[in-house]
Amino acid sequence: MKVTLCYALPQRQYLEEMDVADGCTVEEAIALSHIHEAFPELEISALGKGIFGKLVKGTQPLHEGDRIELYRPLPRKPRDARAVTDKKARIRQKKEAVKAQD
């Protein structure tokens, strides 16, 4: 059966289509892939794994057409990043309002 393995960095993407045996698991498919050659420094056991955006365990059996996704850790949670951006925008607005009054 055909499955796809994907991994993305901000500046680079990796996609590999593979033929695997029926009953193959996520971990087995990753082991059969060539991602280790493309990213030798990558510690795959530390990454999150999913199928079409849903987190799964490595023992999850695959189905025809599944897309295995490897998730890298984010430097900061998206909610925290938005909060910082919003706070900076509020400060900027206050400064502009003070300048407008002068």
QUIBEL-V139264 format. One record per backbone hydrogen bond with DSSP energy under -1.0 kcal/mol. CO is the residue of the C=O (numbers start at 1). NH is the residue of the N-H. Records with the same first field share a line. If there is no record, write none. Layout:
CO=NH + NH
This chain:
1=20
2=65
3=18
4=68
5=16
6=70
7=14
12=9
14=7
16=5
18=3
21=24
24=62
25=29
26=30
27=31
28=32
29=33
34=38
35=39
39=42
42=44
43=46
44=47
48=71
49=56
50=69
51=54
54=51
57=60
58=27
60=26
63=66
66=4
67=52
68=6
69=50
71=48
77=81
78=82
79=83
80=84
81=85
82=86
83=87
84=88
85=89
86=90
87=91
88=92
89=93
90=94
91=95
92=96
93=97
94=98
95=99
96=100
97=101
98=102
